[in-house]
């Protein structure tokens, strides 16, 4: 009965003080999650990931918000997010199809799916979160949906590239190269998620994808910095991406974040440390805050990053043992908090900045972590 009461709690509902020690309400003491929930999640469970006239929502936004709702033990919001995703991005059957990556105002003024293609970074986080929600909340329905998503990812997004082996494509279509092969995104490979998939699906390609991701990073990050995109052509190997070259910016920042949050006991942790060392050498020896962009081939930096880059690098610097860089990034975050909310980051808070901060600061505050097998460890548990 107590568990049913906890699950029925909705945002804004009052909870009897006598029940609070039993119904662990982790979301109540996570101001950034509360602010994100208030400002970026609609009552129907749609995450607003875009401030333009189109008011886009993305599968990435839904997946990340679901993860944070699980970390916060906020099951009511979790169910709202999942229902909206199921109905609007997956045509009412999230188990049968991968979600469309973009939803919003179309050119003809109507509202709905704008691009039916899926996005594998969102798909993997969504599948992982459903699997972990099933385990942590003891809800078989979530786990069943997660396993169906994992099967669809395996069928539609894993490709055996000649000369490389199994790799996770960015999407089902749209990233093939004219000379063969594919464009690849290094930030789409969080090792902890792939490790959990390998345990859930031992016959799957997940361990091979982890190994091949290391090969990709070694080839593309010769100066210790990660590019946003890499091209792979069979017979020629890794090439500069035809669209973004060697630049690493808003996508690549997640690679440092994922590694920073990876369990020290994961065998890939020390191997990746030797590859993505660039930011650790750059700050604070040459720069105080992360640059907006880095050329992964030359190491040249440019631009001033948003404060969320500092949040994303907190776990990275903590794992590197770079206390000076860690302190500088923490100070920068304090200085860049939104005065009106006291929680959101930036003078004009944007969705992606809050997501990076929820990950980076949430991990630093020990609200969540990942086991050596990729399982989610949450504070409220």
N, C-alpha and C positions, 0 to 999 in steps of 0.2 A: 504493500500500500504506500509506504513512504517513497519508494522509487517512482510510483505512478504520480504522486503529488509533485515530486521534483520535476518530472518530465512535462507536467501540465503548466508549469510556471511560464508566463509570457512577460515580455518586456514591459516594465512599468508596474507590474503587479507587486503588491505588498506581501512580504513573507514574514510569518510570525517569528519573532526573535528566538523563541524556544526551538524552532526547527532549523535555524541557520547552521549550527554545528554539524547537523546530520545531512542536510541538503547542501552540499558544497557549492557555493555560488562564486566560482572563481572569477566570473565576468564582472562582479561587483567591485573588485579591487584592481581592475585593469583599465585605467582611464583612457588609454589610446584605443583599445577595442571599443569601449563605450562610445567614444567620439566618432570612430570610423562607422560604427553601427548607425549612429544617429544621422551622420552627414552623407553617407555613401550607400546605405542599404535602404531601399524603399520598403514600405509595409508589406508588399507582396513578395519580397525576397529577391528583387532585382538589384544588382550592384551597378551603380552609375560609375562607369570607368572613363567617361569622356565628357568634357565640358562644352563641346561644340553644339551647334544647333541639332545635330543628329542624335545627341544624347545616347551614344553607344553604350551597350553592355557587351562584355566579352566572356567567353568560357573561362579565360584566365581569372577574371575578376570573381566569377562565381566559385571557382575552385579554391582560390586563396581564401575567400571569405568563409567557405565551408571549413577549411582547415582551422582558421582562427576561432570559429564558433566551437569547434571540437576542443581546441586548447582551452577555451574559456568555459567549457562545460555548459554552453548555451544551446541546449537542444531545441528550444522553441525556434530560435533564429535559424539554426541548422536546417530544420525541417522546412521552413519557409524558403530558404535559399535552394534547397534540393528540389522542392516542388516546382519553383519557377524555372529552374534549369531543365527539369524533366519535361515540362509542358512547352516551353518556348524555344529551347535550343535543341531538343532531341525529339521533337514531334510527338511527345507523349509517351516515348518508350526509350528511356535512357539505357536499358539493358540491350536493346536491339541495334542501336546506332550511337556513334560517337557524336557529341554535341557540336553544333555549328559554333564557329568561333566568334561571330559578330552578329549582334541584334540591335536594331535601332530604327531611326526614321529613314525610310527609303527615299529614292529620288522622286517618286510619285506622291510623296506625302504620307503614305501608309506606314504602319509600324510592323516590324517583324524581322525575320532573319534577313540580313544583308548579304552575308557570305556563308554558304552552306559548308565550306571546307572546315575540317576540324583543326585544332592546334595541339600538337602532342605535349607541349609543356603543361597545358591545362588538363589534357586527358590523363596524364600520369598523376598529377596532384589530386585530381578528382577521384580516380580509382583508388589511390593510396588512402585518401581521407575516408572513403567509404569503407574500405577494409578495416582501417583502424577504428572507425566509429563503431563498426559491428563488434569488434573485440572489446573496446573499452566500455561501451554502453550495453554490451550483451544483447545486441539486436541483430539477429540473423538476416533480416531484410536488407540492412545496409551492406553486410558482407556479401550477400548474394549479388547485389547490384555491382559491387566493386569487382567481384570475380568475372561477371559478364563484361564489364568494361575492360578488364585486363585481357580477356579473350579477344575482344574487338581490337584492342591496341596491337596485340600480337598478330592478328590477321591482316589488319589494314595499314599499320605503321612501321612494322619491322620488315626490313629488306636485307637480303644477303648481298652486299656489294662485292663484286669480284675483286679479289686482292685484299679485301679488308675483313669481310665477314658480316655478322649480324649488326645492324645499326638501326637506331630509332630515327625515322624520317620526321621532319618538322610538321608534315601534314600528309594526307593521302595523295594530294595532287598539288602541282604548282611549283615544285622545287627541283624538278629534274633539269639536268644540264643538256645542252644540245650535243655535246661530245660524249654523253653518257654520264653515269654517276649522279650526284645530287649535291645540293647545297645543304649544309648541316649547321646546327646551332649548338655550340658547346654548353650553353646554359640550360639546355633541355635534358641534361643527364645528371640529376641529383643522385649520387651514389646510394644514399640511404633509402631512397624510394626503390631503386632497382634491386637493392639488397633484399628489401621486404618482398618484392615481387618474386625474386628467386626462391624465397622460402615458401611463398604461397603457391608457386607454380614451378616446382623443381625441374620439370622437363622443358621449361621455356628457355628462351635465348638470353635471359637477363644477365647472367654471369659473363657471357661473351660480350654483351653490350658494354658492361662496366670496363672490361679489358680493352675493348676497341675505343672507348672514350678516352682512356689514358693515352693510347697511341695517337689519337687525334690531337689531344692537348700538347703532347710532346712535339709533334710536327708543327703545330700552329703557334706555340708560345715559346719560341726560342730565346726571347729576352725576358721571360718570366711573366709576361702580360698576355691576357686572353683576348682574342678578337670576338666581335659579335657573331660573325659568320665565317665558315670555312667551306671551300668547295673540294669535293673529292671526285677525281676522274680515274676510272680503272686504267691501269697501265701507266698512269702518270702520277698517281698519288695525290697528296694534298696540295691545293692550289689557293691563290688569293681568291676571295669571293668576288664574283663579277660585279656585284652591286655595291658592297660596302668596303671592299679591299681588306686591309688588315686592322681597321679601326675597331677598338673595343670601347663600348660606352654603356648605354642603358641595358642591353642584354647581358654583356659580359660581366657586369658588376655582380650578377647573381652567382657566377661560378665561384668567386671568392667567398660569397656568403654560404653557399651550399657546403663548401669544404670546411669553413669555419665551424659549422654546426655538425659536421660528421663525427661520429664516435671515434675517439682515439684508438679504440680497439679494432676498428675496421682496418683490414690489411691494406686497403687502398689509401688510407690517410697519409702515411709517411711518403708514399710514392708520389702522390699529388703535391705534397708540400714541396718537393724538389722541382716541380714544374711551374707552379704559379707563385713564385717568390717575388715578383716584380714590385708589387705594392708595398711589400714589407721593406724593401730596400729604398723605395722612393720616399717614404714618409717615416719620420720627420726629417730625414737627412737633406732632402731637396725641396720638399713641399710640405705645407702644414695640413692641407686638406686634399682629398682625392681630386684629380683632374676630371674634367667632363669626359675626355676621350684620350686614349693612348693608342699609338701605332704599335701593334704587336711585333712588327718586324724591326723597327728602329728604336722603339722605346720612347719616341718623342711624345710629349704631352701637350694638351691644348684645352682651353676653356676652364670654367669654374663649375664644378658639379653642384647639384642640389644637396641639401643637408642629408637627404636620405641615403646618399652614397656613403656618408660617414657612418650612418646606422648599419648599413649592410656590411661594412668592414669591421665592425666591433668584434664579432665572433672570430673573424680572420686574424685580427691583431692579437686577440686574446690567445688564440691557439699558437700563434707565432711567438708569443712571449714578448711582444713589442709594446711595453707598458706606456712608453712616451706617446706613440701614435694612438694608442687606445684612449689615453687621457685627452689628447687634442680633439679626437672625434666626439667624445662625450661632451666636452665643453662647447663644441660647435652645435651640437644638438640642443643643448640647453639654451643657447643664444638664439636659435632659430625656431623655437616653439611659437605657435600661433598665440598671440596675446589674448584673443577672444575665448579660446577653448582651453588653453593651458596644456593641451595634450597633442593636438595635431601638429605636424611639422610643416613649416613654411608660412610665409605671409599670406599667400593664396594657396591653401592646401589642395594638393592634387592627389588623385587616387594612388598612383604608382609610388609616390613618395611615402604615403602612409603604409602601403604594403611592405616595402623594404624595411621600414622602421618597425612595424609589428614583428617581422621576422627577427631582425637584428637585436632590438632591445628586448623582445620577448624571450629570446634564447639567453641573453645576458642576465636577465632577471630570473632565470631558471623556471620560467612558466612552462617550458617544454624542453625536451632534448630527444635524441635518437639513440637507441641501443645499438650494439654492434651488429645486430641482425636487422636493423632498420626499423624496429618497432618504435612507435611514438611513446614517450614517457611524459606524462602530464602532471603538473603540480597538484591538481585536485584529486588525483588518484593516490 
